[in-house]
């Protein structure tokens, strides 16, 4: 069953690799017996994502990206495989949706003349204050 990202875009299950591993931490004997943690792997380099989206996804993923270009999402907060699997898939969908949004263009603005004057006056006051702290012989 494909994983829907947007109404027009979805990821096939063959692009996602899920591995179930033993979770660490508290949980008694259940932790030692059952592999409930999910390690979801998504190969970004071989995916059908457009190049600009792929680049944004790699930037957003940060340390979750391997050197081979595989995005690794680890989910281990629930006690069942199915819940952890849903959490991992939801995180992948959220990350790809964020990468699909193009960044907003920055419009250049200039600081108003009043704010420039205020900044310079503030610097002048600070300079005067510091110059008064010096010895009398040091003054110009």
C-alpha positions in Angstrom: 0.0 0.0 0.0 1.6 3.3 -1.0 2.3 6.0 1.5 0.4 9.2 0.6 2.4 12.4 1.0 0.1 14.9 -0.9 -3.0 14.2 -3.0 -0.8 14.2 -6.1 2.3 12.4 -4.7 2.9 9.2 -2.9 5.7 6.8 -2.0 5.5 3.1 -2.9 6.2 0.5 -0.2 9.2 -0.8 -2.2 11.0 2.5 -1.6 10.7 2.1 2.2 12.7 -0.5 4.2 11.5 -1.2 7.7 13.6 -3.2 10.2 12.3 -4.1 13.7 14.9 -4.1 16.4 14.9 -4.5 20.2 14.1 -1.3 22.0 16.3 -0.2 24.9 15.2 1.1 28.3 12.6 0.1 30.8 10.0 -2.5 29.9 10.9 -5.6 31.9 11.3 -9.0 30.1 9.2 -7.7 27.1 12.1 -5.5 26.0 14.5 -8.5 25.9 12.1 -10.7 24.0 10.2 -8.6 21.4 11.7 -6.4 18.7 9.2 -3.4 18.9 11.4 -0.5 17.8 11.2 0.4 14.1 14.1 1.6 12.0 12.6 3.0 8.8 15.0 3.6 5.9 14.1 5.7 2.8 16.7 5.9 0.0 16.5 9.6 -1.0 19.0 9.3 -3.9 16.9 6.6 -5.7 13.5 8.1 -4.9 11.2 9.8 -7.4 11.4 13.1 -5.7 12.3 16.2 -7.8 15.9 17.4 -7.4 15.0 20.6 -5.5 12.8 18.7 -3.0 15.5 16.0 -2.6 18.1 18.7 -1.8 15.8 20.3 0.8 15.0 16.9 2.3 18.7 16.1 2.7 19.2 19.5 4.4 16.2 19.0 6.7 17.3 15.4 7.6 20.7 16.5 8.8 22.3 13.7 10.9 19.6 11.3 10.0 21.1 10.9 6.5 23.7 8.3 5.9 26.7 8.8 3.6 24.9 6.6 1.0 22.0 9.0 0.9 19.6 6.9 3.0 17.3 8.7 5.5 17.0 6.7 8.7 14.1 7.3 11.1 14.0 5.5 14.4 10.8 5.1 16.4 10.8 3.3 19.8 8.4 5.2 22.1 5.5 2.7 22.0 5.3 -0.9 23.2 4.0 -2.3 19.9 5.5 -2.7 16.5 2.5 -1.4 14.7 2.3 1.9 16.8 6.1 2.5 16.3 5.7 1.8 12.6 2.9 4.3 12.3 5.0 6.9 14.2 8.0 6.4 11.9 5.9 6.6 8.7 4.2 9.8 10.0 7.6 11.4 10.7 8.7 10.5 7.2 5.6 12.0 5.7 6.0 15.2 7.8 9.6 15.6 6.7 8.9 15.1 3.0 5.9 17.6 3.2 8.3 20.2 4.8 10.8 19.5 2.0 8.0 19.9 -0.7 7.4 23.5 0.4 9.7 25.9 -1.5 11.4 28.4 0.8 10.0 31.9 0.9 12.0 34.5 -1.0 13.6 37.2 1.1 12.8 40.7 0.1 15.6 43.2 0.6 14.7 46.0 3.0 16.7 49.0 4.2 16.6 50.2 7.8 14.8 53.5 8.2 16.9 56.7 8.7 15.4 57.1 12.3 16.7 53.6 13.4 20.1 54.3 11.9 20.3 57.6 13.8 19.1 55.9 17.0 21.8 53.3 16.6 24.5 55.8 16.1 23.3 57.9 19.1 23.3 54.8 21.3 26.9 54.0 20.2 27.9 57.6 20.9 26.4 57.5 24.4 28.2 54.2 25.1 31.5 55.6 23.9 31.1 58.7 26.1 30.3 56.6 29.1 33.4 54.4 28.6 35.6 57.4 27.9 34.6 59.0 31.2 35.8 55.8 33.0 39.4 56.4 31.8 42.0 58.4 33.7 41.9 62.2 33.3 45.3 62.2 31.6 44.1 59.7 29.0 41.3 62.0 27.7 41.9 63.7 24.4 
